């Protein structure tokens, strides 16, 4: 499972994520993708988030690329 749209400023989100990770450690990825407007903008404009020229997109880019790197590593896909 890929936790996404997680807002680390909301205690309920943090608690739910922790509970999910504790209950299903083998199924939940060890990181999450936050609730970010830049991801929604990238989807709306049909472009990768790293092409969005906003400061907020940098963190989203790190999260999305981190997810991709994790999946590639787990699947043993050369980059």
C-alpha positions, 0 to 999 in steps of 0.5 A, spaced: 500 500 500 502 506 498 499 511 503 498 518 499 494 524 500 497 524 507 497 531 511 502 531 516 499 537 520 493 533 521 494 529 528 488 524 525 492 523 519 499 521 522 495 517 527 492 513 522 498 512 518 502 509 524 496 504 525 496 502 518 504 501 518 503 497 525 498 493 523 500 491 516 508 492 516 509 488 510 504 491 506 505 498 507 511 502 504 515 505 509 514 512 506 508 516 504 506 521 498 503 528 501 497 531 500 500 536 495 496 541 490 502 541 485 501 533 484 493 535 482 496 541 478 501 536 474 495 531 473 490 536 471 496 539 466 498 532 464 505 533 466 510 530 471 510 534 477 517 535 476 516 540 470 511 544 475 515 551 476 513 552 483 517 551 490 512 547 493 513 542 487 520 540 489 517 536 495 512 533 491 517 531 486 522 528 492 516 524 494 514 521 487 521 520 485 522 516 492 516 512 490 519 510 483 526 509 486 523 504 491 518 500 486 524 500 481 529 497 487 524 492 489 522 490 482 529 489 480 528 494 474 535 498 472 534 505 471 
